[in-house]
Amino acid sequence: MRPYKQPFAGGFTLIELIVGIVVLAISLVVITSFLAPQALKSVDPVYEVRSAELGSSLMNEILGKSFDENSDHTGGGLWRCSETGQLSCTAASDYGPEGEDRGQYNDVDDYHTNGNFITIDDSLGVDLSDIYRNFSYRVNVDSSDHGINAAKRIDVIIRAPNGIDYAFSAYRWNY
């Protein structure tokens, strides 16, 4: 007769279970430490696209205006500031709105914000801060590169809610 063998008891020991739990916990901590920063950065492309939309829209609006307050505002370019018999171009120290609100801006330097960031609004001055929450913009108009009679450099800076500034630049020539 054969001796009786106890059947093999399958399963894990308590030590094996504890080691497995520790390894699982460590791997979850490592994975989470890689995923958490990525989740924070996942909104950056959205801010980039919205900033590009805003910058492009605002730049197109500005470039559609006359070169100067003393230039032809009809779009025909019948006269230019500082031409013979015409008023001189606006001095750089006088850049900014001439007492009008944004819906009445008629030349490029009206958009100059004197280095201040302002909330987003549309071309009629309607506040859009509920649509573009925590976005702001700044416009700098500078004529020092080519002189006030030749060209104005327009720098539009869009500040996204994450604090990153997106810059757009163009020249408006006196033609």
C-alpha positions, 0 to 999 in steps of 0.5 A: 500500500502506498503512503498517504500524501496530503494534497498540495494546498495552492495559494499565496502566503501572507508574505507574498501578498504583502510583497505584492501589495507593496510592489503595486503601491510603488508602481501606482505612485510612480505612474501617478507622479508622471500623469499628474504634471501631464494633466496640468499641461493638457490645457496649454494647447487650448490656451495657445489656440484661444490666444492665437484666435484672439491675437489674430482677430485683434491684429486684423482689426488694427491693421484695417484702420488708418495709419494715423489720425491725420491720414485718410480714413476712407480707405482710398489713401487720398492723403497721408499725414506729413505729406506736403500740405497735410497735417503732420503725423501724431507724435509717439507721446500722443499714441492712444485713444483720443477720448473715444471708446474702442468702437470709434477707433479710427487709426492704428495708434488708438489701440496703444494701451500704454503698457497696461493689460486690459480685459478682452472686448470686441471691436464694438467695446462689448466685454467678452470676459465671460467667454474668454475668462481670465484672458487679457491683452496689451497693444504697443504701437512704436514708430521708432524703427522707421520714424513716425512718418513711415511705419508703426510697429504693432505688438499685440500681447495676449496673456492666457489664464496660465500667465503665458504671454503670446506675442503677435507683431506687424507693421502698418506703413504710411501708404 
